[in-house]
Amino acid sequence: MNQRAFTPPAWSISDREFDQLSRTIHRYSGIVIGPEKRGMIRARLQKRLVALQLDTLAEYLDIVSGVSGRAERERFVSSLTTNVTSFFREKHHFAFLVEAILPALGDTTRPIRIWSAGCSSGQEPYSIAMSVLDAHPEMAQRLSILGSDIDADVLAKARRGIYAGSSLTGISDDFRSRFFEPVEDGRGTDLRIRAQLRDLVTYQQINLNAGWPISEKFDVIFCRNTAIYFAPQTQCLLWRKFHDVLRPGGWLLIGHSERVPAECHHLLQPAGITAYQKPG
């Protein structure tokens, strides 16, 4: 017998419930949920209630507010911050990386470390890898890319490196043939990142609003279109933490609508379009 699809009853979110959810998410992730986002929040909640087969919002709030609710908090935070992501989004940063940042490193033999913070399903770190292999193949042996996100599910997708062919718009035929391979799935439409790229990227689950299990220093950090969800004070803390894990002279590249404020310019100096450099 076919099982009837679960449909939660009609419900509304009270001021008290909205405030409880907002405080829980802010405490965990640093994300600010203003009253203007109430409609969007309700739509996201509806999907989670269906997925978990819950009858009431109170049940959901018990889960995300509880000690054992970490995984669900991560999923909900991810649903709030999921942007349209694509390969080579904001192309100027990738050009700046290969034309200015990497050549300035010189002929040093030390490792080159790049962090894609808030990497979602992997398009950004793989775009970084393609850019470097294309422009500076001699650096591949020294290149190490970290991709991180708060959501374990999108990281699993990033590790698989499989994407719909339709999502590769804007990628040249040359890059498609060099860096992607067909997936034997019977449909012939999906493409997988080739192993030479996948091997350059390590993925790790990291909450930017918590402690970071990071010991190494980075030459470049990409953190684009993530800080916009944070309160100003949380953003300032994030910029300072990025400063602390950058090498002297290292670079922070952020989203087109984000800015490092003037009070942090002694730590991260403006040096291009949404590009900041640590003194040194």
Secondary structure, DSSP 8 states (H G I E B T S, - for coil): --------------HHHHHHHHHHHHHHH-B---GGGHHHHHHHHHHHHHHHT-S-HHHHHHHHHSTT-HHHHHHHHHHHH-----TTSSTHHHHHIIIIIHHHTTT--S-EEEEEET-TTTHHHHHHHHHHHHH-GGGGGGEEEEEEES-HHHHHHHHHTEEEGGGGTT--HHHHHHHEEE--SSSS-EEEE-HHHHTTEEEEE--TTS-----S-EEEEEE-SSGGGB-HHHHHHHHHHHHHHEEEEEEEEE-TT----GGGTTTSEE-STTEEE---
